[in-house]
Structure formats: C-alpha cells, structure tokens
C-alpha cells in the first residue's frame, strides 16, 4: 500500500492500514517545511491560550495508544513520476492520493495509472461531479490497458478507482452531533441510515433496539479523567455490535440504535437562485398592490352601474381615466363626468405609491444575491463557524434536515459563501475572535455551536466564549489531531460537566472509509461512537467463508460485524423476502437496479450471489476482508 498526502489524513490513513489491516505501507509526504499543517497561532485570548497549553501538555503525556506509522516513509515535494516510482507504485496493490489540492491528486492519479494499469486508486477530491468523471476516465483507461472489463482486476478487487471526500465523510457526523439526540447519518445512492443515541433504560426495562442495536455506550463516558469511550476504555468502554444477551444485561447504559432507513425531510433547494415569494413581495408592497387593485375595481364597478357597460369594458375605461389618457367626457351624462374626474384624481394620488412599489421591488431583486442577516427573535438555531470545505458540507447537511443555521465567516470569498446565498442562510461576516461577532450570530439564544474553522485556537476561543455566554451551550469542535481533540474533550468536560461537549478530528472520521476503499470494499460511511468508529460497508458474500452458506444469525459476530440488509435484484426482491420469512418486513429502498431488504430473519441463508450491507468495526472489517497478517523480515 502506498499513501501520498500533505496533511494529517495521510498519516492517519497509513496508521489505519498498518495497525488495523496489517498491511505493508509506504508513506510519501512533502518536506516538513512545506507540509500542510493547521496553524496553531492566532489572536487567542488568555483563557484560550491557557487551555491550549493544558491540552498540549495532555497530548504530550499521552504516549500510549498512539497509532503506529508506516513501514517506510519517503520525502517528496510533489508526487512526480520519479517519486511514485521510488515508492514502488509499479508493484503496489493500492495507492491513496490524499493531498489537500484536487489538481495534485488528479495529476498524480493519471501518472500512477500509466505506471501500473492494475493499481487500485483511491483519490481525495472535494468536487464530487469532477470526481465521478475522473473515476470513469481512470477505470476506462485501466480497462483498455489491461484488456479486462471496466473496474475489474485479476485479483478479484471490486473497483479500480474510488473517489472519496473527507468533507463528505465527516460532515454527517459533525452535523448530527449538534442536534438533539445525537443522531448519526450515513447516506449512499439515495439510501439513508439513521442511528440514534438513546438514554439508558430504567431499572427493569430493556432498551428498544429499533431495527438493531449498533452499540452500547460507555458506562464512564461522563468521567473526564477516564478514557472517554476510546479503545482503551476496557470493559467500561463502548461495546460495538453487542449480542442480545449483552443488550439485555446493559442496565444503566445508553444505546445506539438503527432507527430508520429513509429520509422524509424537506428536499434540498434546487439552487436556481430564486427568491421566495414572501421576500420578493414584502408586507408593505403587498398592501400597496392591494390598494392599487381596489382603486381600479371600485371605479370600474361604479362605472358599470352608472353606464350599464360590461365589467371588462368598464375596467378598461377606468384604467384610461386613471392614467389620464382617455378623451374628456364632456358629451356624457353627469355621472360619467364625475367618475372620470374622480378616477383622474385617484390616478394622481397613486403615482407616488406606484413609484415606491416599483423601487421596493427593484431593491428586493438587487438584494436577492446579498447575504442575509440573522432575523430578530431567532433562537434555537445552530451557529456554524467557518465555511471552508468541511463547513460547507455540514451547512448543506443541516439545511437538508431543515435545521435553522447562522454562519460566521471572516473571508467574504470563502468556498461556502455561494452555498449560503443559494440556501438563503444568514451569514455574519467578521473574525470570530473580535468582540460582537458571535453576539451578532445570536449565540446567547443558540442551541449549539459548531466550530469548524481550520485554526485550532480560533475554535477553542469561540467555544470558550460561547460557554461564558451560555454555560449549557452544546458545542462541537473540529480539531486537527485526534489526540489533541481527546485532550480538549477531557478538559472541557471537566470545566463544564453539565453541558454536552464533542471534539472531532476530521482525519479520525475519514480515515476508516479511505482505508476500506484501499482494501477494495465499498465503504458506505462511518459513524462515531464516542471515541470509536463503526463502519458500514457493501460486501459480496462470495469468497467470504464467514458469510457464505451461513444463516444471518450464524454470520453475526459480536464486536466484529453484523449483516443489516440484503441487496437483491428487482426480480428476486419478492422471492427473497418471502423465502426469508413470512413475517420478515421487506422494506425496500431503490438502489439503482436493485433493492435492499431489511430486517432479515436469523434463519435466512446467505448465498454466494448475494450482496449484503453490514456494520463492522475497523478490526472486524479487516478480518472479514480475508487479508492475512504478513510475516515481515528484518532488514
């Protein structure tokens, strides 16, 4: 395995491949002087600087549990052809290109595909549309060079090229952590899984498993001095994929349950840039238009009564009188003359009103593309700091769930500003470290704060100030390093034990999906359970003795993996559901040309042609992939 990158994701991915999957890994990174590092300096206040010193000391003391690095590390300024050749790409099984720049990853992928047409490629791209085209292009190139079918390899891998985005992988977990219930969402090809944290059951009660119970939460998760739900928590830590006996015996422990498999919220706006009717026609403008209509209808009805003309003709004549372009009614009767004088006088009075209405409408059109300000009386919303790659994806996710959001961004040309305008989300422009910026975002009435800027001290300072304004504010921090995030979590929980605090490292959330893709499996998503990660993957049953020929109950291994759904073709959907059990609930979601059958009974026998969706731990998925630990020789 070869991993090339310039930030923490490359190191985390190399550690994941070597420590979990036991793969031989070569890591290619730029020189330390040009390596992309998150800045740790800024205009932090004294409290933020003090907390930074505390957590840095905690990180330096945390020597145990550190992920092991790569077998070999090479230094190269860019992933040129010479650098890739030195890394052994021509003999490698898979190559991950996780540079922060999309163009660098694409250029290196084209070079690597030429050096090794059978190489499994995993690219990190933020542009999803471009990623789909690049994936098709590289797969077609490999097929032409090797003579195999598109996306196939001689060693049976499922895909030749996989394009992923760390922003897309981490955004659901970051967005869901800020919501009530701490729900976590995994989405792929229209399928949406929702896992929900539930409170511990009362004595004598059994937690409702939903579709299934994914995890038992840590018994010591509220202890800031403990391991906080990490893999070092021991028997008091979280239990992933427990069996029925463990769930029944879990007295006083919360659970993470799979609650639903479809999304019923409002659709995402179409992005045409249209202005809502209520904003285009303000209250004053609507009253003005109503007055204009009344001034036309009333004289028209009076003219119809006086002259006996048809209503449409009377309206036409009245409009001519209002605009003073009709012939004088000197040969008409007195009633007609009086109506003409009244209509002309009303027309003079309506000219300023009509002009004001036109100007207000033009002003609304002109400000349609401008940034909105937080409305008066706003409360219970989410304050989102930073509209970069991660912040933009989180903003989109929150609006999909119809969550009110106020964004704070210092750069008016930030990546997510266009998305905020399209979604009509209020934005406060300013440096969050300056006085009055968070107040303008109504932080004192907010439900939660998401600090997702790229500067650690800025996120820390914003959280500390938010907690000083509202002590029970729900806060979520994005921090550069996972150990650093753990130390921040412990310190903030100790200082604010009654408030919910979550610290998240994007590399920690994204690395398992990238590692699974390098192993040739389709990773649908990752769900954080305290300080651990639960993966969702689509796996073909064929070639896996732990699954093939076994029933769903026999294939389940507590703490390792669990089959959640069966993917069947349209023609087999009814047969699979009926053959499984008459009481089985065949809740299907369309996934291209196949369906997913949920709530499979334990007696259903998995066949070689089946394809299943399963939940697995990192080590469980590594064992299920069937790649044995290789014997390494020194020297």
C-alpha positions as CSV (number, residue, x, y, z in Angstrom):
1,X,0.0,0.0,0.0
2,X,1.2,3.5,-0.9
3,X,-0.2,6.6,0.7
4,X,0.7,10.1,-0.6
5,X,-0.5,13.3,1.2
6,X,0.4,16.5,2.8
7,X,-1.7,16.7,6.0
8,X,-2.9,14.6,8.9
9,X,-5.2,12.4,6.8
10,X,-2.1,10.7,5.2
11,X,-0.6,9.8,8.5
12,X,-3.9,8.6,9.9
13,X,-4.6,6.5,6.9
14,X,-1.1,4.9,6.9
15,X,-1.6,4.1,10.6
16,X,-5.0,2.6,9.9
17,X,-3.7,0.4,7.1
18,X,-0.8,-0.9,9.1
19,X,-2.3,-1.0,12.6
20,X,-5.7,-2.4,11.7
21,X,-5.3,-4.2,8.4
22,X,-1.7,-5.3,9.0
23,X,-0.6,-4.1,5.5
24,X,2.9,-3.0,4.4
25,X,2.6,0.8,3.9
26,X,4.9,3.3,2.2
27,X,4.1,6.9,3.1
28,X,5.1,9.7,0.8
29,X,5.0,13.2,2.3
30,X,6.4,16.6,1.4
31,X,9.3,18.1,3.4
32,X,8.4,19.3,6.9
33,X,8.8,22.9,5.8
34,X,6.2,22.7,3.0
35,X,3.9,20.3,4.7
36,X,0.3,21.5,5.1
37,X,-0.2,22.0,8.8
38,X,-3.1,23.6,10.5
39,X,-2.0,26.9,12.2
40,X,-1.9,26.9,15.9
41,X,-1.2,30.6,16.5
42,X,-3.7,33.5,16.4
43,X,-5.2,36.3,18.4
44,X,-6.5,34.0,21.1
45,X,-7.5,35.5,24.4
46,X,-5.7,34.5,27.7
47,X,-8.2,31.8,28.5
48,X,-7.9,30.1,25.1
49,X,-4.1,30.3,25.3
50,X,-4.1,28.7,28.8
51,X,-6.4,25.9,27.6
52,X,-4.2,25.3,24.6
53,X,-1.2,24.9,26.9
54,X,-3.1,22.4,29.0
55,X,-4.3,20.2,26.2
56,X,-0.8,20.3,24.5
57,X,0.6,19.1,27.8
58,X,-2.0,16.3,27.9
59,X,-1.2,15.3,24.4
60,X,2.5,15.1,25.2
61,X,1.8,12.9,28.2
62,X,-0.5,10.6,26.1
63,X,2.1,8.2,24.9
64,X,0.0,5.0,25.0
65,X,-2.4,4.2,22.3
66,X,-0.6,6.1,19.6
67,X,-1.2,4.7,16.1
68,X,1.8,3.0,14.5
69,X,3.2,4.7,11.4
70,X,4.2,3.5,8.0
71,X,6.8,0.8,7.3
72,X,8.7,3.2,5.1
73,X,8.4,7.0,4.7
74,X,9.7,8.9,1.7
75,X,10.0,12.7,1.4
76,X,9.0,14.3,-2.0
77,X,7.9,17.8,-2.7
78,X,5.3,16.6,-5.2
79,X,4.0,13.2,-6.3
80,X,6.0,13.2,-9.5
81,X,6.7,10.1,-11.6
82,X,10.1,9.6,-10.0
83,X,8.6,9.9,-6.5
84,X,5.8,7.4,-7.3
85,X,8.4,5.0,-8.8
86,X,10.6,5.2,-5.7
87,X,7.5,4.4,-3.6
88,X,7.0,1.2,-5.6
89,X,3.7,2.1,-7.3
90,X,4.6,-0.3,-10.1
91,X,4.4,-3.2,-7.6
92,X,1.8,-1.8,-5.2
93,X,-1.6,-3.2,-4.6
94,X,-3.3,0.2,-3.9
95,X,-2.4,3.9,-4.0
96,X,-4.1,6.6,-2.0
97,X,-3.7,10.2,-3.1
98,X,-5.0,12.4,-0.2
99,X,-3.4,15.8,-0.9
100,X,-5.5,18.8,0.0
101,X,-5.3,20.1,-3.6
102,X,-7.6,18.3,-6.1
103,X,-5.4,19.1,-9.1
104,X,-2.4,17.5,-7.4
105,X,-4.3,14.3,-6.8
106,X,-5.7,14.1,-10.3
107,X,-2.2,14.7,-11.9
108,X,-0.7,12.0,-9.7
109,X,-3.5,9.6,-10.4
110,X,-3.0,9.9,-14.2
111,X,0.7,9.3,-13.8
112,X,0.1,6.3,-11.5
113,X,-2.4,4.7,-13.8
114,X,0.1,4.9,-16.6
115,X,2.8,3.3,-14.4
116,X,0.5,0.5,-13.2
117,X,-2.8,-0.1,-15.0
118,X,-3.9,-2.7,-12.5
119,X,-3.3,-0.4,-9.5
120,X,-6.3,0.2,-7.2
121,X,-6.6,4.0,-6.8
122,X,-8.2,6.0,-4.1
123,X,-8.4,9.7,-4.6
124,X,-9.4,12.5,-2.3
125,X,-11.4,15.1,-4.2
126,X,-13.8,17.8,-2.9
127,X,-15.5,18.3,-6.3
128,X,-18.0,15.4,-6.5
129,X,-19.0,16.0,-10.1
130,X,-15.5,16.1,-11.3
131,X,-14.7,13.0,-9.1
132,X,-17.3,10.9,-10.9
133,X,-15.9,11.9,-14.3
134,X,-12.3,11.2,-13.2
135,X,-13.3,7.8,-11.7
136,X,-14.9,6.8,-15.1
137,X,-11.9,8.0,-17.0
138,X,-9.3,6.1,-14.9
139,X,-11.4,2.9,-15.0
140,X,-11.7,3.1,-18.7
141,X,-8.0,3.7,-19.0
142,X,-7.3,0.7,-16.9
143,X,-9.7,-1.5,-18.9
144,X,-8.1,-0.5,-22.2
145,X,-4.5,-1.0,-20.9
146,X,-5.2,-4.5,-19.3
147,X,-7.9,-5.8,-21.6
148,X,-10.1,-6.5,-18.6
149,X,-13.6,-5.2,-18.1
150,X,-14.1,-1.8,-16.6
151,X,-13.5,-1.7,-12.8
152,X,-12.1,-5.3,-12.7
153,X,-8.8,-6.7,-11.7
154,X,-7.2,-10.1,-11.9
155,X,-7.1,-10.4,-8.1
156,X,-10.8,-10.0,-7.8
157,X,-11.0,-6.5,-6.5
158,X,-14.3,-4.8,-7.0
159,X,-13.2,-1.4,-8.2
160,X,-10.2,0.0,-9.9
161,X,-10.7,3.6,-8.9
162,X,-12.6,5.1,-5.9
163,X,-13.1,8.9,-5.4
164,X,-13.8,10.0,-1.8
165,X,-14.1,13.2,0.0
166,X,-13.1,13.7,3.7
167,X,-15.6,16.5,3.9
168,X,-18.5,14.3,2.8
169,X,-17.4,11.5,5.1
170,X,-17.1,13.7,8.2
171,X,-20.0,16.2,7.6
172,X,-22.9,13.9,8.6
173,X,-21.2,13.1,12.0
174,X,-20.3,16.7,12.7
175,X,-23.8,17.9,11.7
176,X,-25.6,15.2,13.7
177,X,-23.6,15.8,16.8
178,X,-25.0,19.3,17.1
179,X,-28.6,18.0,17.1
180,X,-30.8,16.8,19.9
181,X,-30.5,13.0,20.3
182,X,-27.0,12.9,18.7
183,X,-28.3,11.1,15.6
184,X,-25.8,9.9,13.1
185,X,-26.5,9.5,9.4
186,X,-24.9,7.5,6.6
187,X,-26.0,8.2,3.1
188,X,-25.2,6.5,-0.2
189,X,-27.0,6.3,-3.6
190,X,-30.3,7.5,-2.1
191,X,-30.1,5.2,0.9
192,X,-30.1,6.9,4.3
193,X,-29.3,5.1,7.6
194,X,-30.0,7.0,10.8
195,X,-28.5,5.9,14.1
196,X,-29.8,7.5,17.3
197,X,-28.3,7.6,20.8
198,X,-30.9,6.6,23.4
199,X,-30.9,7.3,27.1
200,X,-30.2,4.4,29.4
201,X,-33.3,2.3,30.2
202,X,-34.8,2.4,33.6
203,X,-34.2,-0.5,36.1
204,X,-36.1,-3.5,34.9
205,X,-36.6,-2.1,31.3
206,X,-34.9,-3.2,28.1
207,X,-33.7,-0.7,25.6
208,X,-35.7,-0.6,22.4
209,X,-33.3,-2.0,19.7
210,X,-35.1,-0.4,16.7
211,X,-34.0,-2.3,13.6
212,X,-31.0,-3.4,15.6
213,X,-28.7,-2.2,18.4
214,X,-25.4,-1.0,17.0
215,X,-23.6,-0.2,20.2
216,X,-23.8,0.1,24.0
217,X,-22.4,3.5,25.2
218,X,-19.6,3.7,27.7
219,X,-20.5,3.4,31.3
220,X,-17.8,6.0,32.1
221,X,-18.4,8.5,29.3
222,X,-19.2,11.3,31.8
223,X,-15.9,10.8,33.6
224,X,-13.5,13.4,32.2
225,X,-10.5,11.7,33.7
226,X,-11.3,8.4,32.0
227,X,-10.5,7.1,28.6
228,X,-13.8,8.8,27.3
229,X,-15.1,5.9,25.2
230,X,-11.8,5.2,23.4
231,X,-10.5,1.7,22.5
232,X,-8.5,1.9,25.8
233,X,-11.6,2.1,28.0
234,X,-11.7,-1.6,28.8
235,X,-14.9,-3.3,29.9
236,X,-16.4,0.1,30.8
237,X,-16.0,1.5,27.4
238,X,-18.5,1.3,24.5
239,X,-19.4,-2.1,23.1
240,X,-19.8,-2.1,19.3
241,X,-22.3,-4.6,17.8
242,X,-23.3,-6.3,21.0
243,X,-25.4,-9.5,21.0
244,X,-28.9,-9.8,22.5
245,X,-27.6,-11.0,25.9
246,X,-25.3,-8.0,26.2
247,X,-28.1,-5.6,25.4
248,X,-30.4,-7.2,27.9
249,X,-27.7,-7.0,30.6
250,X,-26.8,-3.4,29.8
251,X,-28.5,-1.8,32.8
252,X,-27.8,1.9,33.1
253,X,-26.1,2.2,29.7
254,X,-27.3,4.2,26.7
255,X,-27.5,2.6,23.3
256,X,-27.0,3.5,19.7
257,X,-29.9,2.0,17.6
258,X,-30.6,1.9,13.9
259,X,-33.9,3.6,13.9
260,X,-34.9,4.3,10.3
261,X,-33.7,3.7,6.8
262,X,-35.3,6.5,4.8
263,X,-35.2,10.3,4.8
264,X,-38.5,12.1,4.9
265,X,-37.3,15.6,5.5
266,X,-37.7,18.6,3.1
267,X,-35.8,18.4,-0.2
268,X,-32.7,20.5,-0.7
269,X,-33.4,23.7,-2.6
270,X,-32.8,23.4,-6.3
271,X,-30.2,26.1,-6.3
272,X,-31.7,28.2,-9.1
273,X,-31.1,31.3,-7.0
274,X,-34.8,32.2,-6.9
275,X,-36.2,34.5,-4.3
276,X,-39.1,33.2,-2.1
277,X,-42.4,35.0,-2.8
278,X,-42.7,36.3,0.8
279,X,-39.3,38.0,0.5
280,X,-39.8,39.4,-3.0
281,X,-43.3,40.9,-2.1
282,X,-42.9,42.4,1.3
283,X,-45.9,43.2,3.5
284,X,-45.8,46.9,2.5
285,X,-45.6,46.0,-1.1
286,X,-48.4,43.6,-0.9
287,X,-50.7,46.2,0.8
288,X,-49.7,48.7,-1.9
289,X,-50.7,46.3,-4.7
290,X,-53.9,45.5,-2.9
291,X,-54.7,49.2,-2.7
292,X,-53.9,49.7,-6.4
293,X,-56.3,46.9,-7.3
294,X,-59.0,48.4,-5.1
295,X,-58.6,51.8,-6.7
296,X,-59.2,50.1,-10.1
297,X,-62.0,47.8,-9.2
298,X,-64.1,50.3,-7.3
299,X,-64.4,52.9,-10.1
300,X,-64.9,50.2,-12.6
301,X,-67.8,48.7,-10.7
302,X,-69.3,52.2,-10.3
303,X,-68.9,52.9,-14.0
304,X,-70.6,49.6,-14.8
305,X,-73.6,50.6,-12.6
306,X,-73.8,54.1,-14.0
307,X,-73.4,53.3,-17.7
308,X,-74.6,49.7,-17.8
309,X,-71.4,48.6,-19.7
310,X,-69.7,45.3,-19.4
311,X,-67.3,44.9,-16.4
312,X,-64.3,44.3,-18.7
313,X,-65.0,47.4,-20.8
314,X,-65.7,49.4,-17.7
315,X,-62.3,48.3,-16.2
316,X,-60.6,49.3,-19.5
317,X,-62.1,52.8,-19.5
318,X,-61.3,53.2,-15.8
319,X,-57.6,52.5,-16.4
320,X,-57.6,55.0,-19.2
321,X,-59.1,57.6,-16.8
322,X,-56.6,56.7,-14.0
323,X,-53.6,57.3,-16.4
324,X,-55.3,60.4,-17.8
325,X,-55.1,59.2,-21.4
326,X,-58.9,59.0,-22.1
327,X,-60.9,61.5,-24.0
328,X,-62.8,64.1,-21.9
329,X,-66.4,63.0,-21.2
330,X,-68.0,66.4,-22.0
331,X,-70.7,64.9,-24.1
332,X,-71.6,62.3,-21.4
333,X,-74.0,62.4,-18.6
334,X,-73.2,63.9,-15.2
335,X,-72.5,60.6,-13.5
336,X,-69.9,59.6,-16.1
337,X,-68.2,63.0,-15.9
338,X,-68.0,62.8,-12.1
339,X,-66.5,59.3,-12.3
340,X,-63.9,60.5,-14.8
341,X,-62.8,63.4,-12.5
342,X,-62.6,61.1,-9.5
343,X,-60.6,58.5,-11.5
344,X,-58.1,61.2,-12.7
345,X,-57.7,62.5,-9.1
346,X,-57.1,59.0,-7.7
347,X,-54.6,58.3,-10.5
348,X,-52.6,61.4,-9.4
349,X,-52.5,60.1,-5.8
350,X,-51.5,56.6,-7.0
351,X,-48.4,57.8,-8.9
352,X,-46.1,58.1,-5.8
353,X,-47.4,54.8,-4.5
354,X,-46.8,53.0,-7.8
355,X,-43.3,54.5,-8.0
356,X,-42.5,53.4,-4.4
357,X,-43.7,49.9,-5.1
358,X,-41.5,49.6,-8.2
359,X,-38.4,50.9,-6.3
360,X,-39.0,48.5,-3.5
361,X,-39.4,45.6,-5.9
362,X,-36.2,46.5,-7.6
363,X,-34.4,46.8,-4.3
364,X,-35.6,43.3,-3.4
365,X,-34.2,41.9,-6.6
366,X,-30.9,43.7,-6.1
367,X,-30.5,42.3,-2.6
368,X,-31.6,38.8,-3.5
369,X,-28.0,37.7,-4.0
370,X,-26.8,39.6,-0.9
371,X,-26.1,37.9,2.4
372,X,-28.9,37.7,4.8
373,X,-28.7,38.9,8.3
374,X,-29.9,36.9,11.3
375,X,-33.6,37.8,11.8
376,X,-34.9,39.3,15.0
377,X,-36.1,36.9,17.6
378,X,-34.1,34.0,16.2
379,X,-33.5,31.2,18.7
380,X,-32.8,27.5,19.0
381,X,-30.5,27.6,15.9
382,X,-27.1,26.3,15.1
383,X,-24.1,28.7,14.9
384,X,-21.7,27.4,12.3
385,X,-18.1,28.9,12.3
386,X,-16.2,28.5,9.1
387,X,-17.4,28.0,5.5
388,X,-14.5,26.0,4.1
389,X,-14.6,22.5,2.7
390,X,-15.9,20.9,5.9
391,X,-18.2,23.8,6.9
392,X,-19.9,23.9,3.5
393,X,-20.8,20.2,3.6
394,X,-22.0,20.5,7.2
395,X,-24.2,23.5,6.2
396,X,-25.7,21.6,3.3
397,X,-26.5,18.6,5.6
398,X,-28.1,20.8,8.3
399,X,-30.3,22.5,5.7
400,X,-31.4,19.1,4.3
401,X,-32.7,18.4,7.8
402,X,-34.4,21.8,8.0
403,X,-32.2,23.0,10.9
404,X,-32.0,26.8,11.2
405,X,-28.4,27.9,10.8
406,X,-26.4,31.1,11.2
407,X,-22.9,31.1,9.7
408,X,-19.9,33.1,10.7
409,X,-17.1,33.6,8.2
410,X,-14.2,36.0,8.1
411,X,-13.4,35.7,4.4
412,X,-16.1,37.1,2.0
413,X,-14.7,34.9,-0.8
414,X,-14.8,31.7,1.2
415,X,-15.8,28.5,-0.6
416,X,-19.1,28.2,1.1
417,X,-20.4,31.7,0.6
418,X,-22.1,30.8,-2.6
419,X,-23.8,27.9,-0.9
420,X,-25.0,30.1,1.9
421,X,-26.5,32.5,-0.6
422,X,-28.2,29.7,-2.5
423,X,-29.7,28.3,0.6
424,X,-30.7,31.7,2.0
425,X,-28.8,31.2,5.2
426,X,-27.9,34.2,7.3
427,X,-24.2,35.0,7.4
428,X,-22.2,37.2,9.8
429,X,-19.0,38.5,8.2
430,X,-16.2,39.0,10.7
431,X,-13.4,37.5,12.7
432,X,-14.9,35.3,15.4
433,X,-12.1,36.4,17.7
434,X,-13.4,40.0,17.6
435,X,-15.9,41.4,20.0
436,X,-19.5,41.4,18.8
437,X,-19.3,38.8,16.1
438,X,-20.7,35.9,18.0
439,X,-23.3,38.3,19.5
440,X,-24.4,39.2,16.0
441,X,-25.0,35.5,15.3
442,X,-27.3,35.4,18.4
443,X,-25.1,33.0,20.3
444,X,-26.9,33.7,23.5
445,X,-30.1,32.1,22.1
446,X,-28.4,29.4,20.0
447,X,-29.0,25.7,20.6
448,X,-25.5,24.6,19.6
449,X,-22.2,25.9,18.3
450,X,-20.2,24.2,15.5
451,X,-16.6,25.5,15.4
452,X,-15.3,24.2,12.1
453,X,-12.6,26.7,11.1
454,X,-9.1,25.4,10.2
455,X,-7.5,27.2,13.1
456,X,-7.5,25.3,16.4
457,X,-7.1,28.3,18.7
458,X,-10.0,30.1,16.9
459,X,-12.3,27.1,17.5
460,X,-11.2,26.9,21.1
461,X,-11.7,30.6,21.7
462,X,-15.1,30.6,20.1
463,X,-16.2,27.6,22.3
464,X,-14.9,29.2,25.5
465,X,-16.6,32.5,24.8
466,X,-19.8,30.7,23.8
467,X,-19.7,28.8,27.1
468,X,-19.1,32.1,29.0
469,X,-22.3,33.5,27.4
470,X,-24.4,30.3,27.9
471,X,-22.9,27.7,30.2
472,X,-25.1,24.8,28.8
473,X,-24.4,25.5,25.2
474,X,-23.9,22.4,23.1
475,X,-20.5,22.7,21.4
476,X,-18.7,20.7,18.7
477,X,-15.1,21.4,17.8
478,X,-13.2,20.4,14.7
479,X,-9.5,19.9,15.7
480,X,-6.5,19.0,13.7
481,X,-5.3,15.9,15.6
482,X,-7.3,13.2,17.2
483,X,-5.2,13.0,20.4
484,X,-5.5,16.8,20.6
485,X,-9.3,16.5,20.2
486,X,-9.4,13.9,23.0
487,X,-7.4,16.2,25.4
488,X,-9.7,19.2,24.6
489,X,-12.8,17.0,25.2
490,X,-11.5,15.9,28.6
491,X,-10.6,19.4,29.7
492,X,-13.9,21.0,28.6
493,X,-15.9,18.2,30.2
494,X,-14.1,18.8,33.4
495,X,-14.8,22.5,33.3
496,X,-18.5,22.2,32.1
497,X,-19.8,18.8,33.3
498,X,-23.4,19.7,32.8
499,X,-23.1,20.7,29.1
500,X,-22.6,18.5,26.1
501,X,-19.1,18.8,24.6
502,X,-17.8,16.9,21.5
503,X,-14.4,17.3,19.9
504,X,-14.0,15.7,16.5
505,X,-10.9,15.1,14.3
506,X,-11.8,15.0,10.6
507,X,-8.9,12.7,9.9
508,X,-10.2,10.3,12.5
509,X,-13.6,10.2,11.0
510,X,-12.5,9.9,7.4
511,X,-9.5,7.5,7.6
512,X,-11.5,4.3,8.0
513,X,-13.5,4.9,4.8
514,X,-10.3,5.6,2.8
515,X,-8.7,2.5,4.3
516,X,-11.7,0.3,3.4
517,X,-11.6,1.7,-0.2
518,X,-7.9,0.8,-0.5
519,X,-8.8,-2.7,0.6
520,X,-11.2,-2.9,-2.4
521,X,-14.5,-2.6,-0.5
522,X,-17.3,-0.1,-0.8
523,X,-17.5,1.8,2.5
524,X,-20.8,3.5,2.7
525,X,-20.0,5.6,5.7
526,X,-18.7,5.8,9.2
527,X,-20.5,6.6,12.5
528,X,-18.5,7.7,15.5
529,X,-19.5,6.1,18.8
530,X,-17.8,8.2,21.4
531,X,-14.1,7.8,20.6
532,X,-14.5,4.8,18.3
533,X,-15.8,4.3,14.8
534,X,-18.4,1.9,13.3
535,X,-18.2,1.3,9.6
536,X,-21.0,0.5,7.1
537,X,-19.9,-1.5,4.0
538,X,-21.4,-3.2,1.0
539,X,-19.8,-6.7,0.6
540,X,-20.3,-9.5,-1.8
541,X,-20.9,-12.8,0.0
542,X,-18.9,-14.9,-2.4
543,X,-15.4,-15.6,-1.3
544,X,-16.1,-14.9,2.4
545,X,-16.4,-18.2,4.3
546,X,-17.6,-16.2,7.4
547,X,-20.7,-15.3,5.4
548,X,-21.3,-17.8,2.5
549,X,-23.5,-20.7,3.3
550,X,-24.3,-19.4,6.8
551,X,-27.5,-18.1,8.2
552,X,-27.7,-14.4,9.2
553,X,-27.7,-15.4,12.8
554,X,-24.6,-17.6,12.3
555,X,-22.8,-14.9,10.3
556,X,-23.2,-12.4,13.1
557,X,-20.1,-12.0,15.2
558,X,-20.5,-9.8,18.3
559,X,-18.0,-6.9,18.4
560,X,-16.9,-7.5,14.8
561,X,-19.6,-7.4,12.1
562,X,-23.4,-7.7,11.6
563,X,-25.5,-8.2,8.5
564,X,-28.0,-5.4,8.2
565,X,-29.6,-5.7,4.8
566,X,-29.6,-7.9,1.7
567,X,-29.3,-6.4,-1.8
568,X,-31.3,-8.3,-4.4
569,X,-32.4,-7.7,-8.0
570,X,-35.9,-6.5,-8.8
571,X,-36.8,-10.0,-9.9
572,X,-35.7,-11.6,-6.7
573,X,-37.0,-8.9,-4.3
574,X,-40.3,-10.7,-3.6
575,X,-38.8,-14.1,-3.5
576,X,-36.0,-13.1,-1.1
577,X,-38.4,-11.5,1.2
578,X,-40.9,-14.4,1.1
579,X,-38.2,-17.1,1.3
580,X,-36.6,-15.4,4.3
581,X,-39.7,-15.5,6.5
582,X,-43.3,-14.8,6.2
583,X,-43.0,-12.3,9.0
584,X,-40.0,-10.5,7.6
585,X,-40.5,-6.9,6.8
586,X,-39.4,-6.3,3.2
587,X,-38.8,-2.6,3.5
588,X,-37.0,-1.8,0.2
589,X,-35.2,1.2,-1.0
590,X,-34.4,1.7,-4.6
591,X,-30.6,1.4,-5.2
592,X,-30.1,1.7,-9.0
593,X,-31.4,-1.6,-10.4
594,X,-31.6,-3.5,-7.0
595,X,-33.4,-3.3,-3.7
596,X,-32.4,-3.6,-0.1
597,X,-34.4,-5.9,2.1
598,X,-34.2,-5.0,5.8
599,X,-35.0,-6.9,9.0
600,X,-33.7,-10.2,7.7
601,X,-34.6,-13.2,10.0
602,X,-31.7,-15.1,11.5
603,X,-32.7,-18.2,9.5
604,X,-32.0,-16.7,6.1
605,X,-29.1,-18.5,4.4
606,X,-26.6,-16.2,2.7
607,X,-25.7,-17.4,-0.8
608,X,-22.7,-16.7,-3.0
609,X,-24.5,-14.5,-5.4
610,X,-25.9,-12.3,-2.6
611,X,-24.6,-8.8,-1.7
612,X,-25.1,-7.5,1.8
613,X,-24.8,-4.3,3.7
614,X,-23.2,-4.8,7.1
615,X,-22.0,-2.8,10.0
616,X,-18.5,-3.7,11.2
617,X,-15.7,-2.5,13.5
618,X,-12.4,-1.5,12.0
619,X,-10.7,-4.7,13.0
620,X,-13.8,-6.8,12.2
621,X,-13.8,-5.4,8.7
622,X,-10.1,-6.1,8.3
623,X,-10.6,-9.7,9.4
624,X,-13.6,-10.1,7.1
625,X,-11.6,-8.9,4.1
626,X,-9.5,-12.0,4.3
627,X,-6.1,-10.5,4.0
628,X,-3.9,-12.3,6.5
629,X,-1.2,-10.8,8.5
630,X,2.0,-10.8,6.6
631,X,5.3,-12.0,8.1
632,X,7.8,-9.3,8.0
633,X,11.5,-9.9,7.9
634,X,14.0,-7.5,9.4
635,X,16.5,-5.8,7.1
